[in-house]
Amino acid sequence: MKDPGSKLINSLFSESHVLSVSELTEKIKNALESEFFSVHVQGEISNYKNHHSGHWYFTLKDNNSQLRGVFFRQWNRLMRFEPENGLEVTVRGRLTVYQPRGEYQIMVETMEPVGVGALQLAFEQQVKRLAAEGLFNEARKRKIPWFPGRIGIVTSPVGAALKDMLQILERRNRGIDVIIAPVRVQGTGAAAEIADAIRMLNDYSRRGEAKVDVIIVGRGGGSIEDLWAFNEEPVARAIFQSEIPVVSAVGHETDFTIADFVADLRAPTPSAAAEMVAPESAELKKRIISLHRSLERVLNYYLLRRRSHLRDLVESRGFTQTAGSITLLSGTVKELEAAARDAVKSLIQSGRENLFDAHRRLGSIEFRAPIAVRIAGLAAIEERMIAAFQKSVQTRQRKLSVSAGKLDMLSPLAVLSRGYAIVRNEAGGLVIHASSVSKGQNLSIRFEDGEVPCEVK
């Protein structure tokens, strides 16, 4: 095979005329892109920038050289991890020349980390970022209810995991209701379905249609690719935002996913999750019987103590002295009651005698003559008061007539009745001088019988 560098040099010097910068750059671009259409390059990432457009810009370097690179959005959106400075990667792409600056770069189509799988790197990056946001904080995790009335299960409707969980729930406790939210648990779109199912169960419970006490999210075992839906951010955030406690049951005991870190409880397998959330009926029955007996013993002991305490109080010296004091005071009260009754009888008898004596004395007095004298005196007083009142009213009427006449003389309405008028401007102010009026001004003229608007011509 002919050296591509020699081919490029021959093509550049085969022309006899002088090349412009643009022409030379164009020839270099065509030569590079045709010769290096698909290359694999390994290097360390530096100067990484995630542009707001979604494109990734970076530099690949080794100990002696560096190469600019660009990873456009239409390709990098398929990546599960994001580059970072210092990361050793292998990229596949094609060389091209950025003509405005005359620089060559590699347009990346795929990228793989060196020494660690892409999924493992994406997992580590996701864990680091979500942990920094507090999604794994143990303080926010809630206890799983010990006796749930209704369990929601988010899993594949055709997987063995669902069958195992239903069998265990049926065996352990038939009194627990189950709501199944069927979803895909692997492949494109699985994470979105799982997140939507968790939110749907929360909405269903919040509306009061049927309260869900705990949610199991899981699937059977598989490779890291098979379990990847439970590592994606939408699932983690749906579990974090769930108002219902969530149990993560993904894969086998040795499998760990981000869903396990966010959930309120991690179960090593889906079957174990069913065992953990559903108490066994026989155990519940034994516990209820044990609690009933314990309560009965406690109540009997409590009643025995109360009875003993009451007996001690009755037999105590203080109680006996109190009973004697009550008996003594009861006798004193009866004596005071009898004395009060006798005193009231005596007062009533004395009052009755005084009333009879007053009636007897009043019966011997003649009241007719004094009453007649008093009536005549009251009549004279009445006549004098009426005369004085009439005189006062007449005096006030004369004063009122005089004041009304004076007020009428001073009233501007009286002036208006003699042919005069009152002129006011738009603001309601009086117009006294003709010089204060301008052409086109609106005025109002008040006559005796009304007001007329006008305009100065």
Beta strands, then each sheet from edge to edge (+ up, - down):
strand 1: 39-50
strand 2: 56-61
strand 3: 66-71
strand 4: 88-98
strand 5: 103-113
strand 6: 150-155
strand 7: 177-182
strand 8: 214-219
strand 9: 246-250
strand 10: 265-266
strand 11: 422-424
strand 12: 442-447
strand 13: 450-455
sheet 1: 1+ 2- 3+ 5+ 4- 1+
sheet 2: 7+ 6+ 8+ 9+ 10+
sheet 3: 11+ 12- 13+
end
